[in-house]
Amino acid sequence: MTTMAYRRRTAWLLLAAVLLTGCGGNTSQMDSLIAAQEATEAPAAEPSAPATEALPTAPVPASAFIPAEGDVDLTVLESTMVYAQVFDMVSNPDAYTGRNIRARGPFAYYKDESTGKEYFAVLISDATACCAQGVEFVLDGDPVYPDDYPEAGTEITVSGVFHSYEENGTTYVQLLHASIE
């Protein structure tokens, strides 16, 4: 790993730590995770290239959490990283639009009594469970609540195509063409 890549990775780890500690609470778990990661990575030696020769660099994505392409499977990430990934998805929805997303967490239901609209979501919690982010999903077909849905609070795994929409001046994210595994 080049020194520049090492610095970028360290910067992204520190940024993730700052974002995740924004909810408050105990940060010692994040500090120990970062220390353990840094202890396993030794900085690479500087390449011995002439000063006039430019070293090739890979393009840096707008966010370290956005994979270059393909599906995003949140079920394979540790709780700290899955929450950071979801935070990035909500913050940068255009970068994820059209991607297949898979997520696991408790099922949540809400009905807006003033409009009659129903919302279904999987809740993603951070490592300390002090903060949670809901990812709304829309099942294919014509499902009816409560008949075609699990009981609220039931642990589910849901897959769907990432999409964002605006409602009352706020941008929301959801998984379309979703299915519960």
SEBA-231812 format. One record per atom (N, C-alpha, C): residue in three letters; x, y, z; residue number from 0; atom name. Coordinates in Angstrom, 3 decimals, decimal comma, always signed. Layout:
# SEBA-231812
SITE|res|px|py|pz|n|atom
SITE|ala|X|Y|Z|NUM|CA
...
END
This chain:
# SEBA-231812
SITE|res|px|py|pz|n|atom
SITE|met|+0,853|-1,164|+0,000|0|N
SITE|met|+0,000|+0,000|+0,000|0|CA
SITE|met|+0,899|+1,227|+0,000|0|C
SITE|thr|+0,653|+2,177|-0,889|1|N
SITE|thr|+1,481|+3,377|-0,942|1|CA
SITE|thr|+1,179|+4,247|+0,265|1|C
SITE|thr|+2,081|+5,155|+0,540|2|N
SITE|thr|+1,903|+6,050|+1,671|2|CA
SITE|thr|+0,646|+6,878|+1,493|2|C
SITE|met|+0,382|+7,329|+0,276|3|N
SITE|met|-0,817|+8,131|+0,016|3|CA
SITE|met|-2,070|+7,308|+0,288|3|C
SITE|ala|-2,085|+6,064|-0,164|4|N
SITE|ala|-3,250|+5,195|+0,062|4|CA
SITE|ala|-3,420|+4,932|+1,550|4|C
SITE|tyr|-2,314|+4,736|+2,256|5|N
SITE|tyr|-2,370|+4,512|+3,701|5|CA
SITE|tyr|-2,957|+5,734|+4,403|5|C
SITE|arg|-2,518|+6,924|+4,002|6|N
SITE|arg|-3,030|+8,158|+4,606|6|CA
SITE|arg|-4,521|+8,324|+4,322|6|C
SITE|arg|-4,936|+8,038|+3,078|7|N
SITE|arg|-6,362|+8,137|+2,731|7|CA
SITE|arg|-7,179|+7,170|+3,578|7|C
SITE|arg|-6,709|+5,938|+3,700|8|N
SITE|arg|-7,450|+4,934|+4,468|8|CA
SITE|arg|-7,559|+5,360|+5,926|8|C
SITE|thr|-6,466|+5,847|+6,485|9|N
SITE|thr|-6,480|+6,307|+7,866|9|CA
SITE|thr|-7,436|+7,490|+8,021|9|C
SITE|ala|-7,418|+8,408|+7,067|10|N
SITE|ala|-8,320|+9,565|+7,117|10|CA
SITE|ala|-9,774|+9,117|+7,077|10|C
SITE|trp|-10,092|+8,152|+6,240|11|N
SITE|trp|-11,471|+7,661|+6,152|11|CA
SITE|trp|-11,866|+6,947|+7,434|11|C
SITE|leu|-10,960|+6,203|+8,042|12|N
SITE|leu|-11,261|+5,541|+9,310|12|CA
SITE|leu|-11,553|+6,581|+10,391|12|C
SITE|leu|-10,753|+7,626|+10,430|13|N
SITE|leu|-10,978|+8,676|+11,416|13|CA
SITE|leu|-12,283|+9,410|+11,150|13|C
SITE|leu|-12,614|+9,669|+9,874|14|N
SITE|leu|-13,872|+10,308|+9,517|14|CA
SITE|leu|-15,044|+9,436|+9,967|14|C
SITE|ala|-14,938|+8,139|+9,734|15|N
SITE|ala|-15,997|+7,222|+10,163|15|CA
SITE|ala|-16,150|+7,274|+11,677|15|C
SITE|ala|-15,038|+7,341|+12,383|16|N
SITE|ala|-15,095|+7,403|+13,839|16|CA
SITE|ala|-15,812|+8,665|+14,298|16|C
SITE|val|-15,516|+9,799|+13,663|17|N
SITE|val|-16,156|+11,055|+14,024|17|CA
SITE|val|-17,649|+10,990|+13,741|17|C
SITE|leu|-18,016|+10,472|+12,580|18|N
SITE|leu|-19,430|+10,380|+12,226|18|CA
SITE|leu|-20,179|+9,464|+13,176|18|C
SITE|leu|-19,581|+8,369|+13,550|19|N
SITE|leu|-20,266|+7,404|+14,404|19|CA
SITE|leu|-20,351|+7,852|+15,852|19|C
SITE|thr|-19,458|+8,701|+16,279|20|N
SITE|thr|-19,514|+9,159|+17,662|20|CA
SITE|thr|-20,410|+10,378|+17,795|20|C
SITE|gly|-21,000|+10,852|+16,719|21|N
SITE|gly|-21,891|+11,998|+16,767|21|CA
SITE|gly|-23,119|+11,753|+17,611|21|C
SITE|cys|-23,522|+10,502|+17,794|22|N
SITE|cys|-24,705|+10,191|+18,594|22|CA
SITE|cys|-24,410|+10,291|+20,073|22|C
SITE|gly|-23,156|+10,392|+20,460|23|N
SITE|gly|-22,786|+10,450|+21,861|23|CA
SITE|gly|-22,509|+9,059|+22,398|23|C
SITE|gly|-22,333|+8,983|+23,678|24|N
SITE|gly|-22,122|+7,680|+24,297|24|CA
SITE|gly|-20,644|+7,331|+24,365|24|C
SITE|asn|-20,369|+6,058|+24,592|25|N
SITE|asn|-19,018|+5,560|+24,800|25|CA
SITE|asn|-18,287|+5,419|+23,466|25|C
SITE|thr|-17,137|+6,075|+23,358|26|N
SITE|thr|-16,349|+5,992|+22,128|26|CA
SITE|thr|-15,180|+5,036|+22,267|26|C
SITE|ser|-15,036|+4,394|+23,409|27|N
SITE|ser|-13,871|+3,529|+23,625|27|CA
SITE|ser|-13,871|+2,351|+22,663|27|C
SITE|gln|-15,051|+1,840|+22,291|28|N
SITE|gln|-15,101|+0,718|+21,345|28|CA
SITE|gln|-14,546|+1,151|+19,984|28|C
SITE|met|-14,938|+2,348|+19,518|29|N
SITE|met|-14,441|+2,846|+18,235|29|CA
SITE|met|-12,938|+3,081|+18,316|29|C
SITE|asp|-12,469|+3,655|+19,439|30|N
SITE|asp|-11,037|+3,909|+19,602|30|CA
SITE|asp|-10,248|+2,605|+19,558|30|C
SITE|ser|-10,762|+1,562|+20,204|31|N
SITE|ser|-10,045|+0,289|+20,206|31|CA
SITE|ser|-10,064|-0,360|+18,823|31|C
SITE|leu|-11,174|-0,191|+18,079|32|N
SITE|leu|-11,230|-0,729|+16,714|32|CA
SITE|leu|-10,206|-0,054|+15,808|32|C
SITE|ile|-10,100|+1,265|+15,921|33|N
SITE|ile|-9,141|+2,006|+15,094|33|CA
SITE|ile|-7,716|+1,618|+15,486|33|C
SITE|ala|-7,440|+1,522|+16,779|34|N
SITE|ala|-6,094|+1,155|+17,230|34|CA
SITE|ala|-5,724|-0,239|+16,742|34|C
SITE|ala|-6,678|-1,174|+16,800|35|N
SITE|ala|-6,408|-2,535|+16,331|35|CA
SITE|ala|-6,137|-2,547|+14,833|35|C
SITE|gln|-6,898|-1,758|+14,067|36|N
SITE|gln|-6,697|-1,687|+12,621|36|CA
SITE|gln|-5,332|-1,101|+12,288|36|C
SITE|glu|-4,976|-0,027|+12,981|37|N
SITE|glu|-3,690|+0,613|+12,704|37|CA
SITE|glu|-2,521|-0,284|+13,109|37|C
SITE|ala|-2,705|-1,073|+14,153|38|N
SITE|ala|-1,628|-1,960|+14,610|38|CA
SITE|ala|-1,351|-3,070|+13,600|38|C
SITE|thr|-2,359|-3,446|+12,814|39|N
SITE|thr|-2,170|-4,523|+11,834|39|CA
SITE|thr|-1,629|-4,016|+10,516|39|C
SITE|glu|-1,596|-2,707|+10,332|40|N
SITE|glu|-1,107|-2,133|+9,074|40|CA
SITE|glu|+0,151|-1,327|+9,330|40|C
SITE|ala|+1,231|-1,749|+8,767|41|N
SITE|ala|+2,466|-0,967|+8,858|41|CA
SITE|ala|+2,537|-0,066|+7,638|41|C
SITE|pro|+2,986|+1,171|+7,808|42|N
SITE|pro|+3,099|+2,042|+6,641|42|CA
SITE|pro|+4,081|+1,463|+5,629|42|C
SITE|ala|+3,711|+1,562|+4,384|43|N
SITE|ala|+4,576|+1,052|+3,319|43|CA
SITE|ala|+5,763|+1,985|+3,123|43|C
SITE|ala|+6,857|+1,433|+2,680|44|N
SITE|ala|+8,035|+2,242|+2,402|44|CA
SITE|ala|+7,758|+3,129|+1,196|44|C
SITE|glu|+8,371|+4,293|+1,208|45|N
SITE|glu|+8,215|+5,211|+0,079|45|CA
SITE|glu|+8,777|+4,565|-1,185|45|C
SITE|pro|+8,069|+4,653|-2,303|46|N
SITE|pro|+8,604|+4,099|-3,542|46|CA
SITE|pro|+9,832|+4,900|-3,982|46|C
SITE|ser|+10,770|+4,221|-4,596|47|N
SITE|ser|+11,987|+4,903|-5,026|47|CA
SITE|ser|+11,872|+5,268|-6,513|47|C
SITE|ala|+11,051|+6,256|-6,787|48|N
SITE|ala|+10,857|+6,723|-8,157|48|CA
SITE|ala|+11,516|+8,091|-8,284|48|C
SITE|pro|+12,019|+8,410|-9,461|49|N
SITE|pro|+12,604|+9,733|-9,654|49|CA
SITE|pro|+11,564|+10,811|-9,371|49|C
SITE|ala|+12,008|+11,942|-8,868|50|N
SITE|ala|+11,106|+13,025|-8,487|50|CA
SITE|ala|+10,294|+13,540|-9,666|50|C
SITE|thr|+10,816|+13,427|-10,887|51|N
SITE|thr|+10,111|+13,953|-12,051|51|CA
SITE|thr|+9,066|+12,970|-12,585|51|C
SITE|glu|+9,086|+11,733|-12,124|52|N
SITE|glu|+8,149|+10,732|-12,634|52|CA
SITE|glu|+6,910|+10,690|-11,739|52|C
SITE|ala|+5,756|+10,902|-12,334|53|N
SITE|ala|+4,512|+10,870|-11,575|53|CA
SITE|ala|+4,107|+9,426|-11,315|53|C
SITE|leu|+3,710|+9,150|-10,093|54|N
SITE|leu|+3,247|+7,813|-9,751|54|CA
SITE|leu|+1,775|+7,678|-10,109|54|C
SITE|pro|+1,380|+6,539|-10,673|55|N
SITE|pro|-0,035|+6,372|-11,010|55|CA
SITE|pro|-0,875|+6,271|-9,733|55|C
SITE|thr|-2,049|+6,873|-9,777|56|N
SITE|thr|-2,952|+6,808|-8,638|56|CA
SITE|thr|-4,324|+6,369|-9,121|56|C
SITE|ala|-4,996|+5,638|-8,277|57|N
SITE|ala|-6,363|+5,215|-8,589|57|CA
SITE|ala|-7,308|+6,370|-8,296|57|C
SITE|pro|-8,393|+6,475|-9,047|58|N
SITE|pro|-9,346|+7,539|-8,746|58|CA
SITE|pro|-9,954|+7,311|-7,363|58|C
SITE|val|-10,157|+8,378|-6,623|59|N
SITE|val|-10,720|+8,289|-5,289|59|CA
SITE|val|-12,207|+8,581|-5,391|59|C
SITE|pro|-13,065|+7,658|-4,914|60|N
SITE|pro|-14,496|+7,916|-4,968|60|CA
SITE|pro|-14,873|+9,069|-4,043|60|C
SITE|ala|-16,060|+9,639|-4,258|61|N
SITE|ala|-16,524|+10,738|-3,434|61|CA
SITE|ala|-16,651|+10,305|-1,977|61|C
SITE|ser|-16,839|+9,026|-1,749|62|N
SITE|ser|-16,948|+8,496|-0,399|62|CA
SITE|ser|-16,245|+7,153|-0,338|62|C
SITE|ala|-15,565|+6,897|+0,749|63|N
SITE|ala|-14,880|+5,614|+0,911|63|CA
SITE|ala|-15,872|+4,471|+1,082|63|C
SITE|phe|-17,117|+4,778|+1,415|64|N
SITE|phe|-18,105|+3,748|+1,653|64|CA
SITE|phe|-18,795|+3,282|+0,375|64|C
SITE|ile|-18,654|+4,009|-0,701|65|N
SITE|ile|-19,351|+3,665|-1,935|65|CA
SITE|ile|-18,509|+2,690|-2,736|65|C
SITE|pro|-18,981|+1,438|-2,873|66|N
SITE|pro|-18,235|+0,500|-3,716|66|CA
SITE|pro|-18,245|+0,988|-5,163|66|C
SITE|ala|-17,217|+0,644|-5,902|67|N
SITE|ala|-17,102|+1,099|-7,286|67|CA
SITE|ala|-18,295|+0,651|-8,127|67|C
SITE|glu|-18,810|-0,532|-7,875|68|N
SITE|glu|-19,942|-1,036|-8,636|68|CA
SITE|glu|-20,568|-2,203|-7,890|68|C
SITE|gly|-21,730|-2,620|-8,347|69|N
SITE|gly|-22,356|-3,825|-7,817|69|CA
SITE|gly|-23,244|-3,621|-6,617|69|C
SITE|asp|-23,649|-4,752|-6,064|70|N
SITE|asp|-24,584|-4,780|-4,951|70|CA
SITE|asp|-23,911|-4,351|-3,650|70|C
SITE|val|-24,743|-3,946|-2,693|71|N
SITE|val|-24,258|-3,600|-1,366|71|CA
SITE|val|-24,976|-4,523|-0,388|71|C
SITE|asp|-24,226|-5,429|+0,216|72|N
SITE|asp|-24,789|-6,381|+1,166|72|CA
SITE|asp|-24,419|-5,939|+2,572|72|C
SITE|leu|-25,362|-5,273|+3,234|73|N
SITE|leu|-25,121|-4,759|+4,577|73|CA
SITE|leu|-25,079|-5,866|+5,619|73|C
SITE|thr|-25,575|-7,049|+5,274|74|N
SITE|thr|-25,638|-8,145|+6,246|74|CA
SITE|thr|-24,273|-8,738|+6,543|74|C
SITE|val|-23,260|-8,448|+5,727|75|N
SITE|val|-21,929|-9,014|+5,946|75|CA
SITE|val|-21,000|-8,052|+6,692|75|C
SITE|leu|-21,486|-6,859|+7,018|76|N
SITE|leu|-20,668|-5,861|+7,702|76|CA
SITE|leu|-20,882|-5,923|+9,209|76|C
SITE|glu|-19,844|-5,552|+9,967|77|N
SITE|glu|-19,962|-5,422|+11,416|77|CA
SITE|glu|-20,892|-4,243|+11,717|77|C
SITE|ser|-21,466|-4,219|+12,912|78|N
SITE|ser|-22,488|-3,222|+13,255|78|CA
SITE|ser|-22,001|-1,781|+13,096|78|C
SITE|thr|-20,758|-1,504|+13,432|79|N
SITE|thr|-20,233|-0,148|+13,286|79|CA
SITE|thr|-20,183|+0,257|+11,822|79|C
SITE|met|-19,699|-0,637|+10,979|80|N
SITE|met|-19,571|-0,308|+9,559|80|CA
SITE|met|-20,916|-0,280|+8,851|80|C
SITE|val|-21,850|-1,148|+9,238|81|N
SITE|val|-23,150|-1,145|+8,565|81|CA
SITE|val|-23,859|+0,177|+8,846|81|C
SITE|tyr|-23,771|+0,682|+10,062|82|N
SITE|tyr|-24,408|+1,956|+10,384|82|CA
SITE|tyr|-23,743|+3,096|+9,606|82|C
SITE|ala|-22,418|+3,062|+9,504|83|N
SITE|ala|-21,697|+4,076|+8,730|83|CA
SITE|ala|-22,076|+4,003|+7,257|83|C
SITE|gln|-22,228|+2,785|+6,733|84|N
SITE|gln|-22,608|+2,595|+5,329|84|CA
SITE|gln|-24,002|+3,163|+5,084|84|C
SITE|val|-24,943|+2,871|+5,980|85|N
SITE|val|-26,310|+3,383|+5,824|85|CA
SITE|val|-26,321|+4,908|+5,933|85|C
SITE|phe|-25,537|+5,449|+6,855|86|N
SITE|phe|-25,422|+6,903|+6,968|86|CA
SITE|phe|-24,957|+7,497|+5,639|86|C
SITE|asp|-23,977|+6,854|+5,008|87|N
SITE|asp|-23,478|+7,333|+3,723|87|CA
SITE|asp|-24,546|+7,204|+2,643|87|C
SITE|met|-25,309|+6,125|+2,669|88|N
SITE|met|-26,366|+5,929|+1,674|88|CA
SITE|met|-27,419|+7,028|+1,784|88|C
SITE|val|-27,762|+7,398|+3,007|89|N
SITE|val|-28,756|+8,448|+3,222|89|CA
SITE|val|-28,178|+9,809|+2,849|89|C
SITE|ser|-26,894|+10,010|+3,112|90|N
SITE|ser|-26,238|+11,287|+2,806|90|CA
SITE|ser|-25,923|+11,467|+1,325|90|C
SITE|asn|-25,677|+10,362|+0,605|91|N
SITE|asn|-25,296|+10,400|-0,813|91|CA
SITE|asn|-26,192|+9,474|-1,634|91|C
SITE|pro|-27,512|+9,687|-1,628|92|N
SITE|pro|-28,409|+8,723|-2,274|92|CA
SITE|pro|-28,165|+8,539|-3,773|92|C
SITE|asp|-27,742|+9,575|-4,469|93|N
SITE|asp|-27,523|+9,450|-5,916|93|CA
SITE|asp|-26,441|+8,429|-6,251|93|C
SITE|ala|-25,475|+8,257|-5,371|94|N
SITE|ala|-24,383|+7,313|-5,624|94|CA
SITE|ala|-24,845|+5,857|-5,518|94|C
SITE|tyr|-25,993|+5,621|-4,897|95|N
SITE|tyr|-26,479|+4,255|-4,690|95|CA
SITE|tyr|-27,710|+3,922|-5,537|95|C
SITE|thr|-28,302|+4,909|-6,172|96|N
SITE|thr|-29,534|+4,702|-6,932|96|CA
SITE|thr|-29,365|+3,583|-7,956|96|C
SITE|gly|-30,316|+2,648|-7,946|97|N
SITE|gly|-30,314|+1,531|-8,881|97|CA
SITE|gly|-29,534|+0,317|-8,417|97|C
SITE|arg|-28,831|+0,414|-7,318|98|N
SITE|arg|-28,053|-0,724|-6,810|98|CA
SITE|arg|-28,940|-1,642|-5,972|98|C
SITE|asn|-28,633|-2,917|-6,013|99|N
SITE|asn|-29,325|-3,884|-5,161|99|CA
SITE|asn|-28,723|-3,800|-3,765|99|C
SITE|ile|-29,599|-3,651|-2,769|100|N
SITE|ile|-29,182|-3,514|-1,383|100|CA
SITE|ile|-29,820|-4,643|-0,583|100|C
SITE|arg|-29,058|-5,190|+0,340|101|N
SITE|arg|-29,558|-6,240|+1,235|101|CA
SITE|arg|-29,259|-5,788|+2,662|101|C
SITE|ala|-30,286|-5,803|+3,535|102|N
SITE|ala|-30,123|-5,310|+4,896|102|CA
SITE|ala|-30,870|-6,202|+5,886|102|C
SITE|arg|-30,367|-6,206|+7,134|103|N
SITE|arg|-30,996|-7,005|+8,182|103|CA
SITE|arg|-31,204|-6,128|+9,413|103|C
SITE|gly|-32,353|-6,331|+10,062|104|N
SITE|gly|-32,669|-5,607|+11,288|104|CA
SITE|gly|-34,114|-5,812|+11,656|104|C
SITE|pro|-34,564|-5,165|+12,716|105|N
SITE|pro|-35,961|-5,294|+13,129|105|CA
SITE|pro|-36,905|-4,614|+12,127|105|C
SITE|phe|-38,064|-5,245|+11,918|106|N
SITE|phe|-39,094|-4,690|+11,043|106|CA
SITE|phe|-39,839|-3,583|+11,788|106|C
SITE|ala|-40,123|-2,484|+11,076|107|N
SITE|ala|-40,868|-1,362|+11,660|107|CA
SITE|ala|-42,000|-0,968|+10,723|107|C
SITE|tyr|-43,105|-0,543|+11,316|108|N
SITE|tyr|-44,289|-0,123|+10,554|108|CA
SITE|tyr|-44,770|+1,214|+11,113|108|C
SITE|tyr|-45,195|+2,095|+10,192|109|N
SITE|tyr|-45,764|+3,379|+10,591|109|CA
SITE|tyr|-46,862|+3,748|+9,608|109|C
SITE|lys|-47,974|+4,252|+10,142|110|N
SITE|lys|-49,056|+4,741|+9,288|110|CA
SITE|lys|-49,297|+6,199|+9,628|110|C
SITE|asp|-49,201|+7,048|+8,601|111|N
SITE|asp|-49,479|+8,472|+8,763|111|CA
SITE|asp|-50,998|+8,634|+8,773|111|C
SITE|glu|-51,547|+8,928|+9,919|112|N
SITE|glu|-53,003|+9,009|+10,075|112|CA
SITE|glu|-53,617|+10,135|+9,242|112|C
SITE|ser|-52,857|+11,202|+8,992|113|N
SITE|ser|-53,409|+12,322|+8,225|113|CA
SITE|ser|-53,515|+12,006|+6,728|113|C
SITE|thr|-52,625|+11,163|+6,213|114|N
SITE|thr|-52,654|+10,842|+4,780|114|CA
SITE|thr|-53,097|+9,404|+4,505|114|C
SITE|gly|-53,012|+8,568|+5,520|115|N
SITE|gly|-53,341|+7,151|+5,340|115|CA
SITE|gly|-52,202|+6,342|+4,733|115|C
SITE|lys|-51,082|+6,995|+4,431|116|N
SITE|lys|-49,961|+6,297|+3,810|116|CA
SITE|lys|-49,246|+5,420|+4,838|116|C
SITE|glu|-48,885|+4,202|+4,413|117|N
SITE|glu|-48,174|+3,266|+5,273|117|CA
SITE|glu|-46,707|+3,200|+4,869|117|C
SITE|tyr|-45,840|+3,076|+5,873|118|N
SITE|tyr|-44,405|+2,984|+5,652|118|CA
SITE|tyr|-43,894|+1,711|+6,330|118|C
SITE|phe|-43,031|+0,979|+5,619|119|N
SITE|phe|-42,448|-0,257|+6,120|119|CA
SITE|phe|-40,938|-0,100|+6,049|119|C
SITE|ala|-40,232|-0,504|+7,104|120|N
SITE|ala|-38,783|-0,275|+7,130|120|CA
SITE|ala|-38,064|-1,377|+7,887|120|C
SITE|val|-36,777|-1,493|+7,581|121|N
SITE|val|-35,860|-2,302|+8,366|121|CA
SITE|val|-34,988|-1,295|+9,114|121|C
SITE|leu|-34,818|-1,498|+10,421|122|N
SITE|leu|-34,047|-0,565|+11,237|122|CA
SITE|leu|-32,601|-1,039|+11,362|122|C
SITE|ile|-31,671|-0,119|+11,151|123|N
SITE|ile|-30,243|-0,400|+11,260|123|CA
SITE|ile|-29,719|+0,395|+12,453|123|C
SITE|ser|-29,148|-0,304|+13,439|124|N
SITE|ser|-28,628|+0,349|+14,639|124|CA
SITE|ser|-27,110|+0,427|+14,582|124|C
SITE|asp|-26,555|+1,394|+15,323|125|N
SITE|asp|-25,104|+1,470|+15,433|125|CA
SITE|asp|-24,623|+0,443|+16,460|125|C
SITE|ala|-23,312|+0,379|+16,669|126|N
SITE|ala|-22,710|-0,647|+17,518|126|CA
SITE|ala|-23,207|-0,580|+18,965|126|C
SITE|thr|-23,491|+0,605|+19,457|127|N
SITE|thr|-23,938|+0,737|+20,849|127|CA
SITE|thr|-25,461|+0,759|+20,962|127|C
SITE|ala|-26,146|+0,683|+19,831|128|N
SITE|ala|-27,613|+0,674|+19,762|128|CA
SITE|ala|-28,224|+1,967|+20,299|128|C
SITE|cys|-27,441|+3,051|+20,311|129|N
SITE|cys|-28,006|+4,322|+20,766|129|CA
SITE|cys|-28,684|+5,063|+19,618|129|C
SITE|cys|-28,298|+4,754|+18,394|130|N
SITE|cys|-28,852|+5,432|+17,226|130|CA
SITE|cys|-29,327|+4,394|+16,213|130|C
SITE|ala|-30,389|+4,713|+15,511|131|N
SITE|ala|-30,895|+3,799|+14,486|131|CA
SITE|ala|-31,336|+4,597|+13,271|131|C
SITE|gln|-31,210|+3,986|+12,124|132|N
SITE|gln|-31,623|+4,593|+10,861|132|CA
SITE|gln|-32,550|+3,601|+10,175|132|C
SITE|gly|-33,731|+4,034|+9,803|133|N
SITE|gly|-34,663|+3,162|+9,098|133|CA
SITE|gly|-34,454|+3,245|+7,600|133|C
SITE|val|-34,495|+2,093|+6,945|134|N
SITE|val|-34,460|+2,050|+5,490|134|CA
SITE|val|-35,819|+1,512|+5,049|134|C
SITE|glu|-36,594|+2,393|+4,453|135|N
SITE|glu|-37,939|+2,033|+3,995|135|CA
SITE|glu|-37,841|+1,037|+2,848|135|C
SITE|phe|-38,830|+0,160|+2,742|136|N
SITE|phe|-38,882|-0,755|+1,607|136|CA
SITE|phe|-40,319|-0,902|+1,120|136|C
SITE|val|-40,442|-1,220|-0,180|137|N
SITE|val|-41,742|-1,412|-0,815|137|CA
SITE|val|-41,719|-2,796|-1,449|137|C
SITE|leu|-42,545|-3,701|-0,916|138|N
SITE|leu|-42,602|-5,061|-1,451|138|CA
SITE|leu|-43,265|-5,080|-2,817|138|C
SITE|asp|-42,816|-6,005|-3,671|139|N
SITE|asp|-43,457|-6,213|-4,974|139|CA
SITE|asp|-44,860|-6,779|-4,762|139|C
SITE|gly|-45,701|-6,596|-5,758|140|N
SITE|gly|-47,061|-7,126|-5,691|140|CA
SITE|gly|-47,971|-6,172|-4,949|140|C
SITE|asp|-49,031|-6,717|-4,404|141|N
SITE|asp|-50,009|-5,929|-3,657|141|CA
SITE|asp|-50,150|-6,460|-2,235|141|C
SITE|pro|-49,087|-6,386|-1,442|142|N
SITE|pro|-49,164|-6,924|-0,083|142|CA
SITE|pro|-50,105|-6,088|+0,785|142|C
SITE|val|-50,700|-6,719|+1,766|143|N
SITE|val|-51,628|-6,067|+2,689|143|CA
SITE|val|-51,062|-6,187|+4,094|143|C
SITE|tyr|-51,050|-5,064|+4,817|144|N
SITE|tyr|-50,595|-5,087|+6,198|144|CA
SITE|tyr|-51,795|-5,337|+7,092|144|C
SITE|pro|-51,715|-6,217|+8,041|145|N
SITE|pro|-50,566|-6,945|+8,576|145|CA
SITE|pro|-50,400|-8,348|+7,985|145|C
SITE|asp|-51,333|-8,776|+7,125|146|N
SITE|asp|-51,334|-10,155|+6,635|146|CA
SITE|asp|-50,033|-10,585|+5,963|146|C
SITE|asp|-49,446|-9,721|+5,144|147|N
SITE|asp|-48,286|-10,099|+4,333|147|CA
SITE|asp|-46,954|-9,589|+4,894|147|C
SITE|tyr|-46,962|-9,141|+6,140|148|N
SITE|tyr|-45,761|-8,595|+6,770|148|CA
SITE|tyr|-45,508|-9,301|+8,100|148|C
SITE|pro|-44,256|-9,276|+8,557|149|N
SITE|pro|-43,966|-9,847|+9,877|149|CA
SITE|pro|-44,490|-8,930|+10,985|149|C
SITE|glu|-44,465|-9,413|+12,191|150|N
SITE|glu|-44,850|-8,613|+13,341|150|CA
SITE|glu|-43,777|-7,549|+13,584|150|C
SITE|ala|-44,185|-6,352|+13,992|151|N
SITE|ala|-43,232|-5,276|+14,276|151|CA
SITE|ala|-42,197|-5,759|+15,285|151|C
SITE|gly|-40,941|-5,442|+15,038|152|N
SITE|gly|-39,841|-5,834|+15,913|152|CA
SITE|gly|-39,180|-7,143|+15,516|152|C
SITE|thr|-39,803|-7,893|+14,596|153|N
SITE|thr|-39,228|-9,154|+14,136|153|CA
SITE|thr|-37,981|-8,886|+13,303|153|C
SITE|glu|-36,918|-9,634|+13,561|154|N
SITE|glu|-35,673|-9,512|+12,788|154|CA
SITE|glu|-35,933|-10,022|+11,368|154|C
SITE|ile|-35,647|-9,179|+10,361|155|N
SITE|ile|-35,862|-9,562|+8,969|155|CA
SITE|ile|-34,617|-9,261|+8,142|155|C
SITE|thr|-34,528|-9,899|+6,987|156|N
SITE|thr|-33,544|-9,552|+5,973|156|CA
SITE|thr|-34,347|-9,166|+4,745|156|C
SITE|val|-34,080|-7,995|+4,225|157|N
SITE|val|-34,821|-7,481|+3,079|157|CA
SITE|val|-33,840|-7,110|+1,972|157|C
SITE|ser|-34,239|-7,356|+0,728|158|N
SITE|ser|-33,435|-6,991|-0,444|158|CA
SITE|ser|-34,296|-6,179|-1,384|158|C
SITE|gly|-33,675|-5,208|-2,056|159|N
SITE|gly|-34,406|-4,396|-3,020|159|CA
SITE|gly|-33,477|-3,459|-3,752|159|C
SITE|val|-34,054|-2,687|-4,652|160|N
SITE|val|-33,302|-1,737|-5,482|160|CA
SITE|val|-33,372|-0,358|-4,831|160|C
SITE|phe|-32,199|+0,222|-4,570|161|N
SITE|phe|-32,106|+1,506|-3,874|161|CA
SITE|phe|-32,692|+2,632|-4,717|161|C
SITE|his|-33,455|+3,487|-4,041|162|N
SITE|his|-34,132|+4,609|-4,695|162|CA
SITE|his|-34,283|+5,717|-3,655|162|C
SITE|ser|-34,322|+6,952|-4,087|163|N
SITE|ser|-34,624|+8,060|-3,174|163|CA
SITE|ser|-35,784|+8,865|-3,755|163|C
SITE|tyr|-36,502|+9,524|-2,874|164|N
SITE|tyr|-37,631|+10,352|-3,302|164|CA
SITE|tyr|-37,768|+11,524|-2,338|164|C
SITE|glu|-38,478|+12,554|-2,794|165|N
SITE|glu|-38,688|+13,723|-1,963|165|CA
SITE|glu|-40,149|+13,785|-1,553|165|C
SITE|glu|-40,352|+14,073|-0,284|166|N
SITE|glu|-41,704|+14,205|+0,250|166|CA
SITE|glu|-41,706|+15,353|+1,247|166|C
SITE|asn|-42,548|+16,338|+1,027|167|N
SITE|asn|-42,642|+17,509|+1,907|167|CA
SITE|asn|-41,292|+18,190|+2,110|167|C
SITE|gly|-40,497|+18,271|+1,049|168|N
SITE|gly|-39,217|+18,966|+1,103|168|CA
SITE|gly|-38,062|+18,180|+1,704|168|C
SITE|thr|-38,285|+16,920|+2,033|169|N
SITE|thr|-37,235|+16,085|+2,620|169|CA
SITE|thr|-36,964|+14,906|+1,707|169|C
SITE|thr|-35,682|+14,550|+1,552|170|N
SITE|thr|-35,313|+13,385|+0,746|170|CA
SITE|thr|-35,290|+12,151|+1,621|170|C
SITE|tyr|-35,952|+11,104|+1,146|171|N
SITE|tyr|-36,008|+9,822|+1,845|171|CA
SITE|tyr|-35,439|+8,746|+0,931|171|C
SITE|val|-34,977|+7,649|+1,527|172|N
SITE|val|-34,478|+6,528|+0,746|172|CA
SITE|val|-35,380|+5,321|+0,973|172|C
SITE|gln|-35,423|+4,456|-0,045|173|N
SITE|gln|-36,233|+3,251|+0,058|173|CA
SITE|gln|-35,698|+2,179|-0,871|173|C
SITE|leu|-36,098|+0,966|-0,604|174|N
SITE|leu|-35,757|-0,154|-1,465|174|CA
SITE|leu|-37,024|-0,537|-2,215|174|C
SITE|leu|-36,977|-0,436|-3,540|175|N
SITE|leu|-38,116|-0,801|-4,373|175|CA
SITE|leu|-37,974|-2,254|-4,819|175|C
SITE|his|-39,084|-2,836|-5,280|176|N
SITE|his|-39,101|-4,236|-5,742|176|CA
SITE|his|-38,500|-5,137|-4,668|176|C
SITE|ala|-38,833|-4,830|-3,426|177|N
SITE|ala|-38,216|-5,510|-2,286|177|CA
SITE|ala|-38,863|-6,866|-2,006|177|C
SITE|ser|-38,073|-7,690|-1,357|178|N
SITE|ser|-38,574|-8,975|-0,880|178|CA
SITE|ser|-37,969|-9,233|+0,489|178|C
SITE|ile|-38,755|-9,905|+1,328|179|N
SITE|ile|-38,276|-10,289|+2,657|179|CA
SITE|ile|-37,841|-11,735|+2,566|179|C
SITE|glu|-36,604|-11,996|+2,954|180|N
SITE|glu|-36,063|-13,368|+2,886|180|CA
SITE|glu|-36,511|-14,189|+4,076|180|C
END
